[in-house]
Amino acid sequence: MKAPVRVAVTGAAGQISYSLLFRIAAGEMLGKDQPVILQMLEITPALEALKGVAMELDDCAFPLLAGMVCSDDPNVAFKDADYALLVGARPRGPGMERKDLLEANAAIFSVQGKALNDHASRDVKVLVVGNPANTNALIAQRNAPDLDPRNFTAMMRLDHNRAMSQLAEKTGKSINDVKQVIIWGNHSATQYPDVHNTSVAGTNAMELIEQDWYENDFIPTVQQRGAAIIKARGASSAASAANAAIFHMRDWALGSADGDYVTMGVYSDGSYGIEEGLIYGFPCVCKNGDWSIVPGIELNDFSKAKMAATETELKEERDGVKHLLP
Ligand code: NAX
């Protein structure tokens, strides 16, 4: 058996974590031979609920669960963390403006960025799930100057999976036939689900679908899927979000499938003309515990315009919290 690794999860008493923690402890994220120590962070009023979650984790008798830490102190929860899944965030309250939401989260993610900087493993792999995920990841990254900016990522994988599923359904093919979907940009309604480079059972997706369906059905369906889930379920996506977090970390740690891409919100190096330093959804491949942006994808004018629009939104979000960035 390997030595245990430390996995920090924030918002650990919330609904996404209620699915996520159990799958991590079952070995679905890092492999069935990798013991884990779960380091769970919550706000003080939720510590009692978190205790209940920890009791249930105990009751699963997971062979790979080598230890648990429950805390309301990020300096404790991120101590020596090899992986950090930042799920907890401030939800939008009644009458709260978007700007207030950005600021409330900026406060949380700057504290957590500093704690990661000071206490986590130097190789820590960070995934931000809590919304606005890309900008929260940017804030955490900017507050962690001693860590490589490439260690900070934001979750776009749920959008990626949603796009794969919509396309499989439309074309009547299996999900396993769908390869190389891309979600460019922000995890928000401006995201750009791009299937120009996607194949479905070996055929280019654009040959199988009509432009009208692509523009007026597929793209808005993927962009608005979160809202549709809330309407149907009366609560936001939880198990599917946890699943996407598992897939994101699994692929980053253990490698993505040959011949396919995964979408990750990553630190832009200027690829495809996207401003350097933004946390932007790019097509990536993962190998040896590292990710790289897939180069050389051809873009038509439609794609370029959509990519620029979602980039503009990310710049606006960043500028909205500029006074809080170091
Ligand atoms: P819940 O409200 O059920 O849980 C959030 C938990 O975070 C709560 O238990 C809360 O006490 C805790 N928390 C708040 N501030 C904290 C802090 N400073 N430190 C530690 N814990 C803190 O939300 P849930 O449904 O689990 O969603 C969590 C986040 O994921 C939300 O921001 C949500 O918008 C976001 N999502 C992101 C998705 C993505 O694709 N990137 C999709 C799903 C989800 O909507």
Residues whose N, C-alpha, C, O or C-beta is under 5 A from the ligand:
A	BS01	NAX	T10 G11 A13 G14 Q15 I16 S17 L41 E42 I43 A46 V87 G88 A89 R90 I108 V128 V129 G130 N131 A133 M155 L158 H187 S236 S237 A241
